């Protein structure tokens, strides 16, 4: 069998098939999945379905603008804030308490936001240590200033 084929899946005029035997099968693809003789009948609600799809497409394509998006987000934010204010925002479980922590602070400074009780203890210890260190530094500065002032006062008195 000798073939000269441009596209193996379609029978094109450029395809030349030479069969030595008439019993050998033709190797080209035949589209036998579509029956051209059968009349397909549309469903009764197909027009309504298509109209709904087209209306959804128009909504997605055209009417949404940046201003509409910002407006809808601001309305959602106000609703969420009103809901939180009226509900009292009392978390009942540990998971809800973790979710109630400020996500903005967690994003900006995750090293300052505790997720569990052990992390909170560690952060509080570090905070107390930092506060004590700052107090000691301030006391040292005050003592140094007092020493400098007293030495300048003694120096001024001895010069007079």
C-alpha positions as CSV (number, residue, x, y, z in Angstrom):
1,X,0.0,0.0,0.0
2,X,1.4,3.3,-1.0
3,X,0.0,6.6,0.4
4,X,0.7,10.3,0.0
5,X,-1.2,12.1,2.7
6,X,-1.2,15.7,3.9
7,X,-3.6,15.2,6.8
8,X,-4.1,11.6,8.1
9,X,-7.4,12.3,9.8
10,X,-9.3,13.8,6.8
11,X,-9.8,12.4,3.4
12,X,-8.5,15.2,1.2
13,X,-8.2,15.4,-2.6
14,X,-4.4,15.3,-2.2
15,X,-4.6,11.9,-0.7
16,X,-3.8,9.2,-3.1
17,X,-4.3,5.6,-1.9
18,X,-3.1,2.8,-4.0
19,X,-4.3,-0.6,-2.9
20,X,-2.6,-3.7,-4.2
21,X,-5.5,-5.8,-2.9
22,X,-9.1,-4.7,-2.9
23,X,-9.6,-6.5,0.4
24,X,-7.2,-4.2,2.4
25,X,-9.0,-1.7,4.6
26,X,-8.8,2.0,3.9
27,X,-6.5,3.7,6.6
28,X,-8.1,7.1,6.5
29,X,-10.3,8.3,9.4
30,X,-14.1,8.5,8.7
31,X,-16.3,10.6,10.9
32,X,-18.9,8.0,11.7
33,X,-20.1,9.8,14.9
34,X,-22.5,12.2,13.3
35,X,-25.6,10.9,11.6
36,X,-26.6,13.3,8.9
37,X,-29.8,11.6,8.3
38,X,-31.3,12.1,11.8
39,X,-33.3,15.2,12.4
40,X,-32.5,16.6,15.8
41,X,-35.4,18.1,17.7
42,X,-34.8,21.0,20.1
43,X,-36.1,20.9,23.6
44,X,-39.1,23.2,24.5
45,X,-37.1,25.3,26.9
46,X,-33.9,25.6,24.9
47,X,-34.7,29.2,23.8
48,X,-35.3,30.3,27.4
49,X,-32.0,28.6,28.4
50,X,-30.1,30.4,25.7
51,X,-31.7,33.7,26.6
52,X,-30.6,33.2,30.3
53,X,-27.1,32.4,29.2
54,X,-26.9,35.5,26.9
55,X,-28.2,37.7,29.7
56,X,-25.6,36.3,32.1
57,X,-22.9,36.9,29.5
58,X,-24.0,40.5,29.1
59,X,-23.9,41.0,32.9
60,X,-20.4,39.6,33.0
61,X,-19.1,41.4,30.0
62,X,-20.5,44.9,30.2
63,X,-22.1,46.2,33.3
64,X,-19.5,45.6,36.0
65,X,-17.2,48.5,36.4
66,X,-14.6,49.4,38.9
67,X,-16.9,51.8,40.6
68,X,-19.6,49.1,41.0
69,X,-17.0,46.8,42.4
70,X,-15.8,49.3,44.9
71,X,-19.4,50.2,45.9
72,X,-20.3,46.5,46.4
73,X,-17.2,46.0,48.5
74,X,-17.9,49.0,50.7
75,X,-21.5,47.8,51.2
76,X,-20.3,44.4,52.2
77,X,-17.7,45.9,54.6
78,X,-20.4,48.1,56.2
79,X,-22.7,45.1,56.6
80,X,-19.9,43.0,58.1
81,X,-19.0,45.8,60.6
82,X,-22.7,46.3,61.5
83,X,-23.1,42.5,62.1
84,X,-20.0,42.4,64.3
85,X,-21.1,45.4,66.3
86,X,-24.6,44.0,66.9
87,X,-23.5,40.5,67.7
88,X,-21.0,41.6,70.3
89,X,-18.3,39.5,68.7
90,X,-17.8,37.0,71.6
91,X,-15.9,34.0,70.3
92,X,-17.1,30.8,71.9
93,X,-14.2,28.4,71.0
94,X,-10.5,28.7,70.7
95,X,-10.7,28.4,66.9
96,X,-13.1,31.4,66.8
97,X,-10.8,33.3,69.1
98,X,-7.9,32.7,66.7
99,X,-10.0,33.8,63.7
100,X,-11.1,36.9,65.6
101,X,-7.6,38.2,65.8
102,X,-6.8,41.1,63.4
103,X,-5.8,39.7,60.0
104,X,-4.3,43.0,59.0
105,X,-1.8,43.0,61.9
106,X,-1.1,39.3,61.2
107,X,-0.2,40.3,57.6
108,X,1.8,43.4,58.4
109,X,3.7,42.1,61.4
110,X,3.2,38.4,61.8
111,X,6.0,38.2,64.4
112,X,3.8,40.3,66.8
113,X,0.6,38.3,66.4
114,X,0.2,35.1,68.5
115,X,-1.7,32.2,67.0
116,X,-1.7,29.9,70.1
117,X,-1.5,30.4,73.8
118,X,2.1,29.3,74.0
119,X,3.1,31.9,71.3
120,X,1.2,34.5,73.3
121,X,3.2,33.6,76.5
122,X,6.4,33.9,74.5
123,X,5.5,37.2,73.0
124,X,4.4,38.6,76.4
125,X,7.7,37.5,78.0
126,X,9.6,39.2,75.2
127,X,7.4,42.3,75.6
128,X,8.1,42.4,79.4
129,X,11.8,41.9,78.8
130,X,11.9,44.8,76.2
131,X,10.0,47.1,78.6
132,X,12.4,46.3,81.5
133,X,15.4,46.9,79.2
134,X,14.0,50.2,78.1
135,X,13.3,51.3,81.7
136,X,16.9,50.3,82.7
137,X,18.3,52.3,79.8
138,X,16.3,55.3,80.7
139,X,17.4,55.1,84.3
140,X,21.1,54.8,83.2
141,X,20.6,57.9,81.0
142,X,19.1,59.8,83.9
143,X,21.9,58.8,86.2
144,X,24.5,59.8,83.6
145,X,22.9,63.2,83.1
146,X,22.7,63.7,86.9
147,X,26.4,62.8,87.2
148,X,27.3,65.2,84.4
149,X,25.2,68.0,86.0
150,X,26.7,67.4,89.4
151,X,30.2,67.5,88.0
152,X,29.6,70.7,86.2
153,X,28.0,72.2,89.3
154,X,31.1,71.2,91.4
155,X,33.4,72.6,88.7
156,X,31.5,75.9,88.6
157,X,31.6,76.2,92.4
158,X,35.3,75.5,92.5
159,X,36.0,78.1,89.8
160,X,34.2,80.8,91.7
